[in-house]
Amino acid sequence: MNTLRAVTVQFAVLLGVALTTSASAQTLVWEDNFNGPAIDGTKWTYDVGNGCQIGLCGWGNGEMQYYTSRTENARIENGRLVIEARREAFGGMPFTSARLKTEGRMHFTYGTLEARIKTPVVGNGLWPAYWMLGTIGVWPGRGEIDPMEAGMAAAIANGTANRRIGAAVHWDYNGSQADYDTSYTNPVNLHDDFHVYRLTWDPQFIRVSIDGQQYFEFAISNIEGASLHEFHQQQYLLLNLAVGGTFTGVTSPAAVTAPLPGKMEVDYIRLYQNPGSQLYVGTQHAVPAGRFGVFTEQTDTSARLTFGQDAELYLWNNLTPIAQAPFEGGSVMAYRANAGAWFGLGIQSDYRNLAAYAGGALKLHVKTTTPSTFKIGINTSFGDSWVDFVAGGNQYGLVRDGAWHEVSIPFSAFYDLDLQAVKQPFMLVADPPAAPVEIAIDKVYYQSR
């Protein structure tokens, strides 16, 4: 889905031959046939906004839509998922649409992913995509696989926009962005009917076909030499319909001439097992209600993080460890921050399904005298969500007197929190203090209702 270009490293050969391998002979491990009354929240979540909230206005591609979770933009209709782009002012953008993803719900490494999709009339300005992102790292180091994109500028220019599709991969190569992409012109218009797009991913190759006709192949077995680690780690699926952007070459609302509303329809998506496949399904890994230990040694918990195994503590800026007696056990997060610079830290973990904790609270013990404004946050599939502690204020049980106090923040105080897909269960960021300050944090856990 990302169209930026930096380094192009070619390791693949495009094969214009028909595939003979049948997905039906493999073991089905995950699917959505979109037969329910509404989009299944245990399988899908949404990206919402225009990208500015994560520092990528236009989603990094100059796109002109505001993604929503409204039924006007994404819904089940006649046994199909419908993603609809509309020309309407919303959230400061001239168009709306939707972007769905399985982040925190379904991730996989290797497999055969099959989707039956009908694209809209794309020329000029619509950009339907069926693609994947890695669960680890920062783009492009997390890796991206794009089995299908349509509406590209080159196809608009030569009059094949509604028959031409592209596939691509993006990754990090020696600290720079690397890309490989190909395109294919279908004999008939893609918007006239549904077509089956199949991704086959194994330790040697990534291959993509439409209706059995292969149009993309990329070799990934040279892991070290080509720096292809990203394509041997778990990825999640995305479906979206963008409006405009660098991929389409359409950069102004007036230049969007594709019929609107435009609909991308998905009949089904099915994942089949390949040798070496790994599958994560969030509903199968739900943490039981009770207490979930984030940084605690003595709290009675249903489950807890284990640092060095499934969690790491990162000091982001301006923090130096200091000696401090823990509130409990033998470990404590205790630091000094110098004057004049912001400070912050975060705990990152594997994905955790903490849906059972909705209605509960984040609890921790804090010892500090800092008068600075700071905020405590949680990162989920929806992005960062924060609760502010204003300068000198004592909210949620905080007392800035240099003694230990329990802070209890109800999850309802966090904006836009997806507890089914928690990636960073605890973060703290503070404004630059006027003088050096010390802060200690201990006994951090989630409490269910």
Secondary structure by P-SEA (a helix, b strand, c coil): ccccccbbbbcbbbbcccccccccccccccccccccccccccccccccccccccccccccccccbbbccccccccccccbbbbbbbbccccccccccccccccccccccbbbbbbbccccccccbbbbbbbbbbccccccccbbbbccccccaaaaaacccccbbbbbbbbbccccccccbbbbbcccccccbbbbbbbbbcccbbbbbccccccbbbbcccccccccccccbbbbbbbbcccccccccccccccccccccbbbbbcbbbbbbccbbbbbbcccccccccbbbcccccccccbbbbccccbbbbbccbbbbbbbbbcccccccccccccccccbbbbbbccccccccccbbbbbccccccccccccccccccccccccccccccccccccccbbbbbbbbcccccccccccccccbbbbbcccccbbbbbbcbbbbbcc
